[in-house]
């Protein structure tokens, strides 16, 4: 990129929507690039992890996907489609890696081996990953306390007891249920706004 790097607008980069982030990235904002990668790093990295790739190869898939994003971003017609596009790029990178591993492992060197049927698995992974990304995006606007409450009660395995949650968040034990309900209502509204039904 030969453009001069500029500062991102007054709004915090992570809070920018995809259309604005893409526009800022294309205008040369380093902060916008960082925000875009930060926004989607978990999404991108989750694909090779779900394919069972070792950590080093997962990191290579992540890097290759980011390079593809850098080179192809100017061609992106619909910024809202960016998460799905990133998942597809990461999926293709994983598929290439798996194909390469199959060729290396093949003992008899038989080129007539059938292609592994990964299409249905890939579709299920993409669907699951889309839902996880939507959840991450829906949680971003929550207050830090709400976000942490949801993580402690629903995203940790095993879920923490209310007593531990209350202690960590500095809340009265009796207020956890009410606070949880309010946080879940906000999260549900955010998910609906993102199109999750």
LUMNU-331699 format. One record per atom (N, C-alpha, C, O): atom name; chain; z negated, x, y negated; residue in three letters. Coordinates in pm, whole numbers. Example, Ala and Ser with C-alpha at 12.3 -4.5 7.8 and 13.67 -1.06 7.14 Angstrom:
N  A  -780  1319  569  ALA
CA  A  -780  1230  450  ALA
C  A  -780  1320  330  ALA
O  A  -846  1424  332  ALA
N  A  -708  1285  225  SER
CA  A  -714  1367  106  SER
C  A  -787  1290  -3  SER
O  A  -804  1341  -114  SER
END
This chain:
N  A  0  84  117  UNK
CA  A  0  0  0  UNK
C  A  0  88  -123  UNK
O  A  -89  171  -142  UNK
N  A  99  69  -205  UNK
CA  A  112  151  -324  UNK
C  A  45  87  -445  UNK
O  A  42  145  -553  UNK
N  A  -8  -34  -425  UNK
CA  A  -68  -103  -538  UNK
C  A  -202  -40  -572  UNK
O  A  -269  18  -486  UNK
N  A  -240  -53  -697  UNK
CA  A  -370  -5  -742  UNK
C  A  -476  -101  -690  UNK
O  A  -462  -222  -704  UNK
N  A  -583  -46  -632  UNK
CA  A  -691  -129  -580  UNK
C  A  -769  -188  -697  UNK
O  A  -803  -117  -792  UNK
N  A  -796  -316  -689  UNK
CA  A  -869  -385  -795  UNK
C  A  -1000  -439  -742  UNK
O  A  -1024  -439  -621  UNK
N  A  -1082  -484  -832  UNK
CA  A  -1208  -546  -792  UNK
C  A  -1184  -691  -758  UNK
O  A  -1092  -755  -811  UNK
N  A  -1267  -743  -669  UNK
CA  A  -1260  -883  -630  UNK
C  A  -1319  -968  -741  UNK
O  A  -1401  -919  -818  UNK
N  A  -1279  -1094  -752  UNK
CA  A  -1330  -1181  -856  UNK
C  A  -1480  -1199  -847  UNK
O  A  -1546  -1154  -753  UNK
N  A  -1533  -1268  -948  UNK
CA  A  -1678  -1285  -961  UNK
C  A  -1742  -1348  -839  UNK
O  A  -1856  -1313  -806  UNK
N  A  -1675  -1436  -771  UNK
CA  A  -1729  -1502  -653  UNK
C  A  -1746  -1400  -541  UNK
O  A  -1660  -1313  -523  UNK
N  A  -1854  -1410  -466  UNK
CA  A  -1878  -1316  -356  UNK
C  A  -1764  -1326  -256  UNK
O  A  -1726  -1437  -218  UNK
N  A  -1706  -1212  -210  UNK
CA  A  -1590  -1214  -122  UNK
C  A  -1610  -1296  5  UNK
O  A  -1518  -1366  47  UNK
N  A  -1728  -1289  67  UNK
CA  A  -1749  -1362  192  UNK
C  A  -1741  -1512  171  UNK
O  A  -1713  -1587  264  UNK
N  A  -1767  -1557  47  UNK
CA  A  -1766  -1700  20  UNK
C  A  -1626  -1751  -12  UNK
O  A  -1605  -1872  -21  UNK
N  A  -1530  -1662  -28  UNK
CA  A  -1395  -1703  -61  UNK
C  A  -1327  -1769  59  UNK
O  A  -1350  -1730  174  UNK
N  A  -1244  -1868  31  UNK
CA  A  -1169  -1928  140  UNK
C  A  -1052  -1836  176  UNK
O  A  -1023  -1741  104  UNK
N  A  -987  -1866  287  UNK
CA  A  -881  -1778  336  UNK
C  A  -767  -1761  236  UNK
O  A  -715  -1651  218  UNK
N  A  -729  -1870  171  UNK
CA  A  -617  -1863  76  UNK
C  A  -648  -1763  -35  UNK
O  A  -565  -1679  -69  UNK
N  A  -768  -1773  -89  UNK
CA  A  -808  -1683  -198  UNK
C  A  -825  -1540  -147  UNK
O  A  -784  -1445  -213  UNK
N  A  -886  -1524  -29  UNK
CA  A  -904  -1390  27  UNK
C  A  -770  -1321  52  UNK
O  A  -752  -1204  18  UNK
N  A  -676  -1394  110  UNK
CA  A  -544  -1338  138  UNK
C  A  -477  -1298  7  UNK
O  A  -419  -1190  -3  UNK
N  A  -485  -1384  -93  UNK
CA  A  -425  -1354  -224  UNK
C  A  -485  -1226  -282  UNK
O  A  -413  -1140  -332  UNK
N  A  -619  -1215  -276  UNK
CA  A  -687  -1096  -329  UNK
C  A  -649  -971  -248  UNK
O  A  -631  -864  -305  UNK
N  A  -639  -986  -116  UNK
CA  A  -599  -871  -33  UNK
C  A  -459  -823  -71  UNK
O  A  -435  -703  -84  UNK
N  A  -369  -918  -88  UNK
CA  A  -231  -882  -121  UNK
C  A  -220  -822  -260  UNK
O  A  -124  -749  -289  UNK
N  A  -317  -852  -347  UNK
CA  A  -314  -791  -480  UNK
C  A  -384  -655  -480  UNK
O  A  -389  -590  -584  UNK
N  A  -436  -611  -366  UNK
CA  A  -490  -477  -353  UNK
C  A  -640  -465  -363  UNK
O  A  -691  -354  -383  UNK
N  A  -714  -573  -351  UNK
CA  A  -859  -568  -362  UNK
C  A  -923  -511  -235  UNK
O  A  -913  -571  -127  UNK
N  A  -988  -396  -248  UNK
CA  A  -1057  -337  -133  UNK
C  A  -1172  -426  -87  UNK
O  A  -1197  -440  33  UNK
N  A  -1243  -486  -182  UNK
CA  A  -1355  -574  -147  UNK
C  A  -1306  -696  -70  UNK
O  A  -1373  -742  23  UNK
N  A  -1191  -748  -108  UNK
CA  A  -1136  -863  -36  UNK
C  A  -1097  -824  107  UNK
O  A  -1119  -900  201  UNK
N  A  -1038  -704  123  UNK
CA  A  -1004  -656  257  UNK
C  A  -1130  -644  341  UNK
O  A  -1134  -687  456  UNK
N  A  -1233  -585  282  UNK
CA  A  -1360  -571  355  UNK
C  A  -1417  -708  391  UNK
O  A  -1466  -729  502  UNK
N  A  -1410  -800  296  UNK
CA  A  -1463  -935  321  UNK
C  A  -1383  -1006  430  UNK
O  A  -1441  -1075  514  UNK
N  A  -1252  -988  429  UNK
CA  A  -1167  -1052  530  UNK
C  A  -1199  -997  669  UNK
O  A  -1214  -1074  764  UNK
N  A  -1209  -867  681  UNK
CA  A  -1243  -806  810  UNK
C  A  -1384  -847  851  UNK
O  A  -1408  -879  968  UNK
N  A  -1476  -846  756  UNK
CA  A  -1614  -885  787  UNK
C  A  -1622  -1030  834  UNK
O  A  -1698  -1064  925  UNK
N  A  -1543  -1115  770  UNK
CA  A  -1543  -1258  805  UNK
C  A  -1495  -1280  948  UNK
O  A  -1543  -1370  1017  UNK
N  A  -1399  -1199  993  UNK
CA  A  -1338  -1223  1124  UNK
C  A  -1367  -1116  1229  UNK
O  A  -1309  -1121  1337  UNK
N  A  -1454  -1021  1199  UNK
CA  A  -1480  -914  1297  UNK
C  A  -1537  -968  1427  UNK
O  A  -1499  -923  1535  UNK
N  A  -1629  -1063  1419  UNK
CA  A  -1688  -1119  1542  UNK
C  A  -1583  -1195  1621  UNK
O  A  -1580  -1188  1744  UNK
N  A  -1498  -1268  1552  UNK
CA  A  -1391  -1342  1618  UNK
C  A  -1298  -1246  1692  UNK
O  A  -1269  -1265  1810  UNK
N  A  -1251  -1145  1623  UNK
CA  A  -1156  -1050  1683  UNK
C  A  -1220  -978  1801  UNK
O  A  -1161  -969  1909  UNK
N  A  -1340  -928  1781  UNK
CA  A  -1405  -848  1884  UNK
C  A  -1444  -932  2005  UNK
O  A  -1453  -880  2117  UNK
N  A  -1467  -1062  1985  UNK
CA  A  -1508  -1148  2096  UNK
C  A  -1398  -1164  2202  UNK
O  A  -1427  -1186  2319  UNK
N  A  -1273  -1154  2160  UNK
CA  A  -1162  -1174  2256  UNK
C  A  -1163  -1065  2364  UNK
O  A  -1165  -1100  2482  UNK
N  A  -1162  -936  2329  UNK
CA  A  -1163  -836  2438  UNK
C  A  -1292  -839  2519  UNK
O  A  -1290  -807  2638  UNK
N  A  -1402  -877  2457  UNK
CA  A  -1528  -886  2532  UNK
C  A  -1516  -996  2638  UNK
O  A  -1559  -978  2751  UNK
N  A  -1456  -1110  2600  UNK
CA  A  -1439  -1219  2696  UNK
C  A  -1341  -1183  2807  UNK
O  A  -1349  -1236  2917  UNK
N  A  -1249  -1093  2778  UNK
CA  A  -1157  -1046  2881  UNK
C  A  -1222  -942  2971  UNK
O  A  -1162  -899  3070  UNK
N  A  -1343  -903  2937  UNK
CA  A  -1415  -807  3020  UNK
C  A  -1372  -663  2997  UNK
O  A  -1394  -578  3084  UNK
N  A  -1313  -635  2883  UNK
CA  A  -1273  -498  2855  UNK
C  A  -1395  -412  2826  UNK
O  A  -1492  -460  2766  UNK
N  A  -1391  -287  2869  UNK
CA  A  -1501  -195  2835  UNK
C  A  -1510  -179  2683  UNK
O  A  -1414  -206  2611  UNK
N  A  -1624  -134  2636  UNK
CA  A  -1651  -127  2492  UNK
C  A  -1545  -45  2418  UNK
O  A  -1501  -85  2310  UNK
N  A  -1506  69  2473  UNK
CA  A  -1408  154  2404  UNK
C  A  -1274  82  2391  UNK
O  A  -1211  88  2285  UNK
N  A  -1230  15  2496  UNK
CA  A  -1103  -56  2491  UNK
C  A  -1113  -178  2400  UNK
O  A  -1017  -213  2331  UNK
N  A  -1229  -243  2399  UNK
CA  A  -1250  -357  2309  UNK
C  A  -1238  -310  2164  UNK
O  A  -1181  -380  2080  UNK
N  A  -1293  -193  2136  UNK
CA  A  -1284  -137  2000  UNK
C  A  -1138  -105  1966  UNK
O  A  -1096  -123  1851  UNK
N  A  -1061  -59  2063  UNK
CA  A  -920  -29  2039  UNK
C  A  -841  -158  2013  UNK
O  A  -753  -160  1927  UNK
N  A  -873  -264  2086  UNK
CA  A  -808  -393  2062  UNK
C  A  -843  -443  1922  UNK
O  A  -757  -493  1850  UNK
N  A  -970  -429  1884  UNK
CA  A  -1014  -468  1750  UNK
C  A  -934  -392  1645  UNK
O  A  -883  -451  1549  UNK
N  A  -924  -262  1662  UNK
CA  A  -852  -178  1566  UNK
C  A  -704  -214  1560  UNK
O  A  -647  -224  1451  UNK
N  A  -643  -233  1675  UNK
CA  A  -500  -268  1678  UNK
C  A  -476  -403  1611  UNK
O  A  -375  -422  1542  UNK
N  A  -568  -496  1631  UNK
CA  A  -555  -628  1568  UNK
C  A  -567  -616  1416  UNK
O  A  -493  -681  1342  UNK
N  A  -660  -534  1371  UNK
CA  A  -677  -514  1226  UNK
C  A  -554  -445  1165  UNK
O  A  -514  -479  1054  UNK
N  A  -496  -350  1236  UNK
CA  A  -375  -284  1187  UNK
C  A  -262  -385  1178  UNK
O  A  -186  -387  1081  UNK
N  A  -250  -470  1280  UNK
CA  A  -148  -576  1278  UNK
C  A  -170  -669  1160  UNK
O  A  -74  -710  1094  UNK
N  A  -295  -703  1133  UNK
CA  A  -328  -786  1017  UNK
C  A  -284  -719  888  UNK
O  A  -222  -782  802  UNK
N  A  -314  -592  875  UNK
CA  A  -277  -517  755  UNK
C  A  -127  -517  733  UNK
O  A  -80  -537  620  UNK
N  A  -50  -496  839  UNK
CA  A  95  -486  824  UNK
C  A  163  -622  812  UNK
O  A  268  -634  748  UNK
N  A  106  -725  874  UNK
CA  A  173  -855  877  UNK
C  A  118  -957  777  UNK
O  A  176  -1065  763  UNK
N  A  10  -926  708  UNK
CA  A  -50  -1023  616  UNK
C  A  48  -1074  510  UNK
O  A  44  -1193  479  UNK
N  A  134  -991  454  UNK
CA  A  228  -1043  354  UNK
C  A  321  -1152  409  UNK
O  A  376  -1231  333  UNK
N  A  339  -1155  540  UNK
CA  A  429  -1254  601  UNK
C  A  357  -1384  638  UNK
O  A  421  -1480  679  UNK
N  A  225  -1386  624  UNK
CA  A  149  -1504  663  UNK
C  A  182  -1620  571  UNK
O  A  163  -1611  450  UNK
N  A  231  -1729  628  UNK
CA  A  270  -1845  548  UNK
C  A  152  -1936  518  UNK
O  A  144  -1992  409  UNK
N  A  62  -1952  613  UNK
CA  A  -50  -2045  598  UNK
C  A  -182  -1973  622  UNK
O  A  -220  -1951  737  UNK
N  A  -252  -1935  515  UNK
CA  A  -378  -1862  531  UNK
C  A  -483  -1933  617  UNK
O  A  -566  -1867  678  UNK
N  A  -480  -2065  622  UNK
CA  A  -577  -2138  704  UNK
C  A  -552  -2114  853  UNK
O  A  -642  -2135  935  UNK
N  A  -432  -2070  888  UNK
CA  A  -399  -2042  1029  UNK
C  A  -441  -1901  1070  UNK
O  A  -420  -1862  1185  UNK
N  A  -499  -1826  979  UNK
CA  A  -535  -1687  1006  UNK
C  A  -626  -1670  1128  UNK
O  A  -599  -1581  1209  UNK
N  A  -732  -1751  1147  UNK
CA  A  -817  -1730  1266  UNK
C  A  -738  -1742  1396  UNK
O  A  -755  -1660  1487  UNK
N  A  -655  -1843  1407  UNK
CA  A  -577  -1861  1530  UNK
C  A  -478  -1746  1549  UNK
O  A  -459  -1698  1661  UNK
N  A  -417  -1702  1441  UNK
CA  A  -323  -1591  1449  UNK
C  A  -396  -1465  1496  UNK
O  A  -344  -1392  1581  UNK
N  A  -514  -1439  1442  UNK
CA  A  -592  -1321  1483  UNK
C  A  -628  -1329  1632  UNK
O  A  -622  -1228  1703  UNK
N  A  -665  -1448  1678  UNK
CA  A  -698  -1464  1820  UNK
C  A  -576  -1436  1907  UNK
O  A  -587  -1371  2011  UNK
N  A  -461  -1484  1865  UNK
CA  A  -340  -1462  1943  UNK
C  A  -304  -1314  1947  UNK
O  A  -264  -1262  2052  UNK
N  A  -317  -1246  1834  UNK
CA  A  -287  -1102  1831  UNK
C  A  -384  -1028  1924  UNK
O  A  -341  -944  2003  UNK
N  A  -513  -1059  1914  UNK
CA  A  -612  -994  2000  UNK
C  A  -585  -1025  2147  UNK
O  A  -597  -938  2233  UNK
N  A  -549  -1150  2175  UNK
CA  A  -515  -1188  2313  UNK
C  A  -397  -1105  2365  UNK
O  A  -401  -1054  2477  UNK
N  A  -293  -1091  2284  UNK
CA  A  -176  -1013  2327  UNK
C  A  -214  -867  2349  UNK
O  A  -166  -804  2443  UNK
N  A  -299  -813  2264  UNK
CA  A  -345  -676  2282  UNK
C  A  -421  -662  2415  UNK
O  A  -402  -565  2488  UNK
N  A  -507  -760  2444  UNK
CA  A  -583  -758  2571  UNK
C  A  -489  -770  2690  UNK
O  A  -505  -700  2790  UNK
N  A  -393  -859  2678  UNK
CA  A  -297  -880  2786  UNK
C  A  -220  -751  2814  UNK
O  A  -201  -713  2930  UNK
N  A  -176  -683  2707  UNK
CA  A  -106  -555  2725  UNK
C  A  -195  -454  2795  UNK
O  A  -150  -382  2884  UNK
N  A  -321  -450  2755  UNK
CA  A  -414  -356  2817  UNK
C  A  -432  -388  2965  UNK
O  A  -429  -299  3049  UNK
N  A  -450  -517  2997  UNK
CA  A  -466  -558  3137  UNK
C  A  -341  -524  3218  UNK
O  A  -351  -475  3331  UNK
N  A  -224  -549  3160  UNK
CA  A  -99  -518  3230  UNK
C  A  -89  -368  3257  UNK
O  A  -49  -326  3366  UNK
N  A  -125  -288  3159  UNK
CA  A  -122  -144  3176  UNK
C  A  -219  -101  3286  UNK
O  A  -186  -14  3367  UNK
N  A  -337  -161  3291  UNK
CA  A  -434  -129  3394  UNK
C  A  -382  -168  3532  UNK
O  A  -402  -95  3629  UNK
N  A  -314  -283  3542  UNK
CA  A  -258  -326  3671  UNK
C  A  -155  -226  3720  UNK
O  A  -150  -195  3839  UNK
N  A  -72  -176  3628  UNK
CA  A  29  -77  3668  UNK
C  A  -36  52  3714  UNK
O  A  11  116  3809  UNK
N  A  -144  91  3647  UNK
CA  A  -213  214  3685  UNK
C  A  -284  201  3819  UNK
O  A  -292  297  3896  UNK
N  A  -335  82  3847  UNK
CA  A  -414  60  3968  UNK
C  A  -326  35  4090  UNK
O  A  -367  60  4203  UNK
N  A  -205  -14  4067  UNK
CA  A  -116  -47  4177  UNK
C  A  -93  76  4265  UNK
O  A  -40  177  4218  UNK
N  A  -133  68  4391  UNK
CA  A  -125  184  4482  UNK
C  A  16  208  4532  UNK
O  A  58  323  4550  UNK
N  A  89  101  4555  UNK
CA  A  220  121  4615  UNK
C  A  331  128  4511  UNK
O  A  447  150  4546  UNK
N  A  298  111  4386  UNK
CA  A  399  122  4280  UNK
C  A  504  14  4288  UNK
O  A  614  31  4236  UNK
N  A  474  -97  4353  UNK
CA  A  570  -206  4369  UNK
C  A  590  -279  4236  UNK
O  A  499  -346  4188  UNK
N  A  708  -265  4179  UNK
CA  A  738  -331  4052  UNK
C  A  765  -480  4069  UNK
O  A  779  -551  3970  UNK
N  A  774  -528  4191  UNK
CA  A  803  -669  4214  UNK
C  A  678  -754  4224  UNK
O  A  685  -873  4256  UNK
N  A  562  -694  4196  UNK
CA  A  439  -773  4200  UNK
C  A  447  -886  4099  UNK
O  A  498  -867  3988  UNK
N  A  398  -1004  4135  UNK
CA  A  406  -1115  4039  UNK
C  A  316  -1091  3919  UNK
O  A  214  -1024  3928  UNK
N  A  357  -1149  3808  UNK
CA  A  275  -1144  3686  UNK
C  A  145  -1218  3713  UNK
O  A  146  -1326  3773  UNK
N  A  34  -1163  3669  UNK
CA  A  -92  -1237  3687  UNK
C  A  -91  -1362  3601  UNK
O  A  -41  -1362  3489  UNK
N  A  -148  -1469  3655  UNK
CA  A  -148  -1595  3580  UNK
C  A  -270  -1599  3490  UNK
O  A  -379  -1638  3532  UNK
N  A  -250  -1558  3366  UNK
CA  A  -360  -1555  3270  UNK
C  A  -343  -1659  3161  UNK
O  A  -429  -1671  3074  UNK
N  A  -234  -1735  3165  UNK
CA  A  -207  -1829  3057  UNK
C  A  -318  -1934  3042  UNK
O  A  -365  -1958  2931  UNK
N  A  -359  -1995  3152  UNK
CA  A  -464  -2099  3143  UNK
C  A  -597  -2038  3099  UNK
O  A  -670  -2097  3019  UNK
N  A  -627  -1920  3151  UNK
CA  A  -750  -1852  3111  UNK
C  A  -744  -1817  2963  UNK
O  A  -842  -1835  2890  UNK
N  A  -628  -1768  2919  UNK
CA  A  -612  -1730  2779  UNK
C  A  -628  -1852  2689  UNK
O  A  -693  -1843  2584  UNK
N  A  -571  -1964  2727  UNK
CA  A  -585  -2086  2646  UNK
C  A  -731  -2128  2635  UNK
O  A  -778  -2165  2528  UNK
N  A  -804  -2121  2746  UNK
CA  A  -946  -2157  2744  UNK
C  A  -1025  -2061  2656  UNK
O  A  -1113  -2102  2581  UNK
N  A  -992  -1931  2665  UNK
CA  A  -1060  -1832  2581  UNK
C  A  -1031  -1855  2434  UNK
O  A  -1121  -1845  2350  UNK
N  A  -907  -1885  2402  UNK
CA  A  -870  -1909  2262  UNK
C  A  -944  -2032  2210  UNK
O  A  -995  -2031  2098  UNK
N  A  -949  -2138  2290  UNK
CA  A  -1021  -2259  2248  UNK
C  A  -1169  -2229  2225  UNK
O  A  -1225  -2269  2123  UNK
N  A  -1231  -2159  2318  UNK
CA  A  -1373  -2125  2305  UNK
C  A  -1396  -2037  2183  UNK
O  A  -1492  -2057  2108  UNK
N  A  -1309  -1941  2163  UNK
CA  A  -1325  -1850  2050  UNK
C  A  -1303  -1922  1918  UNK
O  A  -1372  -1892  1820  UNK
N  A  -1210  -2016  1913  UNK
CA  A  -1190  -2096  1791  UNK
C  A  -1316  -2173  1758  UNK
O  A  -1357  -2179  1642  UNK
N  A  -1378  -2232  1859  UNK
CA  A  -1500  -2309  1836  UNK
C  A  -1614  -2220  1787  UNK
O  A  -1691  -2258  1700  UNK
N  A  -1624  -2100  1845  UNK
CA  A  -1728  -2007  1802  UNK
C  A  -1706  -1964  1658  UNK
O  A  -1801  -1953  1580  UNK
N  A  -1580  -1939  1621  UNK
CA  A  -1550  -1899  1483  UNK
C  A  -1580  -2013  1387  UNK
O  A  -1632  -1991  1278  UNK
N  A  -1547  -2134  1426  UNK
CA  A  -1575  -2249  1342  UNK
C  A  -1726  -2261  1319  UNK
O  A  -1770  -2292  1208  UNK
N  A  -1805  -2238  1423  UNK
CA  A  -1950  -2241  1410  UNK
C  A  -1998  -2133  1314  UNK
O  A  -2083  -2159  1229  UNK
N  A  -1943  -2011  1327  UNK
CA  A  -1981  -1903  1235  UNK
C  A  -1950  -1943  1090  UNK
O  A  -2031  -1921  1000  UNK
N  A  -1830  -2001  1068  UNK
CA  A  -1791  -2041  933  UNK
C  A  -1879  -2155  882  UNK
O  A  -1912  -2159  763  UNK
N  A  -1916  -2246  969  UNK
CA  A  -2001  -2358  928  UNK
C  A  -2143  -2312  895  UNK
O  A  -2212  -2374  815  UNK
N  A  -2186  -2204  957  UNK
CA  A  -2321  -2153  932  UNK
C  A  -2329  -2070  804  UNK
O  A  -2437  -2058  746  UNK
N  A  -2217  -2013  759  UNK
CA  A  -2219  -1926  641  UNK
C  A  -2278  -1994  517  UNK
O  A  -2359  -1931  448  UNK
N  A  -2241  -2118  486  UNK
CA  A  -2296  -2179  363  UNK
C  A  -2442  -2224  375  UNK
O  A  -2504  -2259  275  UNK
N  A  -2498  -2224  496  UNK
CA  A  -2638  -2264  511  UNK
C  A  -2728  -2165  439  UNK
O  A  -2691  -2050  418  UNK
N  A  -2845  -2210  402  UNK
CA  A  -2942  -2119  342  UNK
C  A  -2980  -2015  447  UNK
O  A  -2970  -2042  566  UNK
N  A  -3025  -1898  405  UNK
CA  A  -3065  -1797  503  UNK
C  A  -3173  -1850  599  UNK
O  A  -3172  -1816  718  UNK
N  A  -3264  -1931  548  UNK
CA  A  -3370  -1986  634  UNK
C  A  -3311  -2080  739  UNK
O  A  -3348  -2074  856  UNK
N  A  -3220  -2167  698  UNK
CA  A  -3155  -2259  793  UNK
C  A  -3073  -2182  896  UNK
O  A  -3079  -2211  1016  UNK
N  A  -2998  -2084  848  UNK
CA  A  -2915  -2005  939  UNK
C  A  -3002  -1937  1045  UNK
O  A  -2970  -1940  1164  UNK
N  A  -3111  -1878  1002  UNK
CA  A  -3201  -1809  1096  UNK
C  A  -3266  -1909  1191  UNK
O  A  -3282  -1879  1310  UNK
N  A  -3304  -2026  1141  UNK
CA  A  -3366  -2128  1225  UNK
C  A  -3270  -2170  1336  UNK
O  A  -3310  -2180  1453  UNK
N  A  -3145  -2193  1301  UNK
CA  A  -3044  -2231  1401  UNK
C  A  -3026  -2119  1503  UNK
O  A  -3018  -2145  1623  UNK
N  A  -3020  -1996  1456  UNK
CA  A  -3006  -1882  1548  UNK
C  A  -3123  -1875  1645  UNK
O  A  -3103  -1858  1766  UNK
N  A  -3244  -1888  1592  UNK
CA  A  -3363  -1876  1677  UNK
C  A  -3375  -1988  1779  UNK
O  A  -3413  -1966  1894  UNK
N  A  -3341  -2109  1737  UNK
CA  A  -3360  -2225  1826  UNK
C  A  -3242  -2251  1919  UNK
O  A  -3260  -2303  2029  UNK
N  A  -3121  -2214  1875  UNK
CA  A  -3004  -2257  1953  UNK
C  A  -2913  -2144  2000  UNK
O  A  -2837  -2162  2095  UNK
N  A  -2918  -2029  1935  UNK
CA  A  -2823  -1924  1971  UNK
C  A  -2886  -1808  2047  UNK
O  A  -2814  -1722  2098  UNK
N  A  -3016  -1804  2055  UNK
CA  A  -3083  -1701  2134  UNK
C  A  -3111  -1756  2274  UNK
O  A  -3137  -1875  2292  UNK
N  A  -3106  -1667  2371  UNK
CA  A  -3138  -1706  2507  UNK
C  A  -3250  -1617  2557  UNK
O  A  -3233  -1495  2563  UNK
N  A  -3361  -1673  2592  UNK
CA  A  -3399  -1813  2579  UNK
C  A  -3434  -1846  2434  UNK
O  A  -3463  -1757  2353  UNK
N  A  -3431  -1975  2403  UNK
CA  A  -3466  -2020  2268  UNK
C  A  -3613  -1988  2242  UNK
O  A  -3696  -1990  2333  UNK
N  A  -3643  -1959  2119  UNK
CA  A  -3781  -1924  2083  UNK
C  A  -3866  -2050  2073  UNK
O  A  -3815  -2155  2033  UNK
N  A  -3993  -2042  2109  UNK
CA  A  -4084  -2155  2090  UNK
C  A  -4104  -2180  1939  UNK
O  A  -4094  -2089  1858  UNK
N  A  -4133  -2305  1905  UNK
CA  A  -4155  -2343  1765  UNK
C  A  -4260  -2255  1698  UNK
O  A  -4248  -2223  1580  UNK
N  A  -4362  -2217  1772  UNK
CA  A  -4471  -2138  1714  UNK
C  A  -4417  -2003  1663  UNK
O  A  -4452  -1960  1554  UNK
N  A  -4333  -1938  1743  UNK
CA  A  -4274  -1810  1702  UNK
C  A  -4178  -1829  1585  UNK
O  A  -4175  -1748  1492  UNK
N  A  -4100  -1936  1590  UNK
CA  A  -4005  -1965  1482  UNK
C  A  -4080  -1986  1351  UNK
O  A  -4042  -1933  1247  UNK
N  A  -4186  -2066  1358  UNK
CA  A  -4266  -2094  1238  UNK
C  A  -4323  -1965  1181  UNK
O  A  -4320  -1944  1060  UNK
N  A  -4373  -1877  1268  UNK
CA  A  -4432  -1751  1222  UNK
C  A  -4325  -1663  1157  UNK
O  A  -4350  -1604  1052  UNK
N  A  -4208  -1652  1219  UNK
CA  A  -4103  -1566  1164  UNK
C  A  -4050  -1617  1031  UNK
O  A  -4019  -1539  941  UNK
N  A  -4039  -1749  1019  UNK
CA  A  -3983  -1807  897  UNK
C  A  -4088  -1837  790  UNK
O  A  -4054  -1875  678  UNK
N  A  -4215  -1818  824  UNK
CA  A  -4321  -1845  728  UNK
C  A  -4337  -1993  699  UNK
O  A  -4369  -2032  587  UNK
N  A  -4316  -2076  800  UNK
CA  A  -4328  -2221  785  UNK
C  A  -4448  -2271  864  UNK
O  A  -4494  -2207  958  UNK
N  A  -4497  -2388  824  UNK
CA  A  -4603  -2452  901  UNK
C  A  -4543  -2502  1032  UNK
O  A  -4429  -2549  1034  UNK
N  A  -4617  -2491  1140  UNK
CA  A  -4568  -2533  1271  UNK
C  A  -4519  -2678  1269  UNK
O  A  -4417  -2710  1329  UNK
N  A  -4593  -2764  1200  UNK
CA  A  -4556  -2906  1194  UNK
C  A  -4428  -2935  1117  UNK
O  A  -4373  -3044  1131  UNK
N  A  -4380  -2842  1038  UNK
CA  A  -4260  -2867  958  UNK
C  A  -4131  -2820  1027  UNK
O  A  -4022  -2845  976  UNK
N  A  -4143  -2753  1140  UNK
CA  A  -4025  -2700  1208  UNK
C  A  -3929  -2812  1250  UNK
O  A  -3808  -2801  1229  UNK
N  A  -3981  -2919  1309  UNK
CA  A  -3895  -3029  1353  UNK
C  A  -3817  -3091  1238  UNK
O  A  -3697  -3115  1250  UNK
N  A  -3884  -3117  1127  UNK
CA  A  -3820  -3176  1009  UNK
C  A  -3716  -3079  952  UNK
O  A  -3604  -3119  920  UNK
N  A  -3754  -2952  940  UNK
CA  A  -3663  -2851  886  UNK
C  A  -3541  -2836  978  UNK
O  A  -3428  -2825  930  UNK
N  A  -3565  -2835  1108  UNK
CA  A  -3456  -2825  1204  UNK
C  A  -3358  -2941  1187  UNK
O  A  -3237  -2920  1187  UNK
N  A  -3411  -3062  1172  UNK
CA  A  -3326  -3180  1155  UNK
C  A  -3239  -3168  1030  UNK
O  A  -3120  -3197  1035  UNK
N  A  -3298  -3126  920  UNK
CA  A  -3222  -3112  795  UNK
C  A  -3114  -3004  809  UNK
O  A  -3001  -3022  763  UNK
N  A  -3150  -2893  871  UNK
CA  A  -3052  -2784  890  UNK
C  A  -2938  -2828  981  UNK
O  A  -2822  -2796  955  UNK
N  A  -2970  -2901  1086  UNK
CA  A  -2867  -2948  1178  UNK
C  A  -2775  -3050  1111  UNK
O  A  -2655  -3054  1140  UNK
N  A  -2830  -3132  1022  UNK
CA  A  -2746  -3228  947  UNK
C  A  -2648  -3153  859  UNK
O  A  -2531  -3189  852  UNK
N  A  -2695  -3048  790  UNK
CA  A  -2606  -2968  705  UNK
C  A  -2499  -2899  789  UNK
O  A  -2381  -2896  752  UNK
N  A  -2541  -2845  901  UNK
CA  A  -2446  -2777  990  UNK
C  A  -2342  -2875  1041  UNK
O  A  -2223  -2842  1045  UNK
N  A  -2385  -2993  1081  UNK
CA  A  -2291  -3095  1130  UNK
C  A  -2190  -3132  1021  UNK
O  A  -2071  -3143  1049  UNK
N  A  -2237  -3151  897  UNK
CA  A  -2146  -3183  786  UNK
C  A  -2046  -3069  763  UNK
O  A  -1927  -3092  740  UNK
N  A  -2095  -2945  768  UNK
CA  A  -2007  -2829  751  UNK
C  A  -1901  -2824  860  UNK
O  A  -1784  -2795  833  UNK
N  A  -1942  -2852  985  UNK
CA  A  -1847  -2853  1096  UNK
C  A  -1743  -2964  1078  UNK
O  A  -1625  -2944  1105  UNK
N  A  -1788  -3080  1033  UNK
CA  A  -1694  -3190  1009  UNK
C  A  -1595  -3153  898  UNK
O  A  -1476  -3183  908  UNK
N  A  -1645  -3087  793  UNK
CA  A  -1556  -3044  684  UNK
C  A  -1451  -2945  734  UNK
O  A  -1341  -2940  681  UNK
N  A  -1486  -2868  836  UNK
CA  A  -1391  -2771  893  UNK
C  A  -1299  -2834  997  UNK
O  A  -1210  -2767  1050  UNK
N  A  -1320  -2963  1027  UNK
CA  A  -1232  -3032  1120  UNK
C  A  -1282  -3038  1263  UNK
O  A  -1208  -3079  1353  UNK
N  A  -1406  -2997  1286  UNK
CA  A  -1461  -3003  1422  UNK
C  A  -1509  -3144  1448  UNK
O  A  -1588  -3199  1370  UNK
N  A  -1463  -3202  1557  UNK
CA  A  -1506  -3339  1592  UNK
C  A  -1578  -3342  1723  UNK
O  A  -1621  -3448  1767  UNK
END
